[in-house]
Amino acid sequence: MVAKAFLYSGRAVSRRYMIFIRAVCVAIVLAVAPLIAANFILDNYALTHAQTEMRAMAERYIVRGENAISGAVAVLQRLHRDQVMTCAREDRLAFQAAITDLGFVERIGLVDRNGVRMCIVPDGEMSGEAILPALKPDAPLVGIGMLDKQFMGANVAVVSWHLGNSSRLFAEISPLAIAVDPGPDYLRAFRRAELRLGNDVAWMTAGGFGSEGGPADQMLTVDVPSARYPLKAHVTAPRSAAIHLVHDLKMIVAIACAGFAILFVAIGVWFSWRPDSEADDEFVAAIRRKEFIPYYQPVMDIETGRLRGCEVLMRWRRADGTMVSPGQFMPYAESTGHIFEMTRQLMRQTATEVGALYRDHPDLKLSVNLFAGHFNDRQIVEDIKEIYGSSDIAFQQIVVEVTERHPLQDMDLARKIIAELQALGVRVALDDVGTGHGGMAYLQKLGIDIIKIDKMFVDALGTDDSSTTIVDSMVELADNLGMGIIAEGVERMEQIERLRELGVTAAQGYIFAPPLPGKLYIELAEALANGPAPDLDLDEDEEAVA
């Protein structure tokens, strides 16, 4: 008998070790896979963003070069039109006036058929050397070349205008005309930029630290040609400089993944080393004692300051008064199926606890969270009919929330169940939009009435342009589809102001109130209906679970 008991004990220990090993393996996979994916996504983002920045740099150089050439051509054309075509004193004065007007032209003068200076303003050295090629019968009206003079890495460009005889007007463009150093700091310190005339003549060269001599597969390259002149901007930078942009984000992702791995290992240890029936027995007893209670997080109209309703959140208050956060029991409740009875109990408690409040304030909404398993059969429809059909809370005041984080097993069945709920007057909200499996498919197929902006996007408002763009797209989508929209996790005043600017009118979060027990939520609702909100005094237990 002792041997048999020892054998059972050995089997139990072996099974626990297997559960623990599986938990460790799952933790490693859940940590490494997102880390690899996040690094791949961040690297691609950094490289794409860097190439966009580099193209903007190149386009800036092209624009500066085009403007300088066009300005010089325009002033030479005007001089020709005004018959300023000689080295006489009056014409030289006109040259000086043109230089003063244009700003970036250093000198204006005349060259003969062979391209040798005949005169120049302001006066300078007349070496007798040709600065332009000899004039040919088929020479173009406008010529562009470079002089052997440099400043800050840029040559002096020379633009000529054929006067129709044996001479040409010319203008020397100051290197300052293209002396611009665009782009972000993280690239500017490493990039090499070139502005070339034709294929071989360099007008400007800037930078180059860390961008010369590197392997081609380790370099980013952008070429932008001019549509007006034979100009081309060439910008290169090492891939490592671009990757540095997301270095801090990679560290955060690595720490987060390690944290998740430790969390899953801890969960595995907790489940594997508890007595077999202890967890389930304790859970069933807690359900029987109705220890799972509703907390209410207010949803506010951020335009009028009025209370729109609340989201019902589940809390576990043990018999000794200690509170257990949802993260510690909700996965177990869903995996074991206990969540169905827990949800029914929660709805019954809301009907009793806040029924009178909702009867007196028919505009208030009550949002109840459902999980994917609730849409595998019609039982949830019958539960809502039974619980709220004879209560003071009307079907039209109820909102059920389905999360996007967990995939629905049967989309067609889920759509039918949602249609039945909507036929009663119940509205359906999609929670955690943009963070899970469903995406646009849920909005398209399920007939959603309300979308809720996840806290992840609200946190980044004002600091991350992509999050602002995503929220703006959600608002536009909601408007186009006739859906309501609510922002979650609002904690700062600047987030409220930004949400208002984007067209969001409803929000919930700690800046308004944490999840409240029924008594405090009723007091808050009555106070907001009758005047300013009271200064709610939460005790330690309530603050801890909020």
Summary of the structure (lengths in Angstrom):
residues: 546
radius of gyration: 36.4
end to end distance: 51.5
largest distance: 126.1
contacts: 1688
relative contact order: 0.08
helix: 50%
strand: 22%
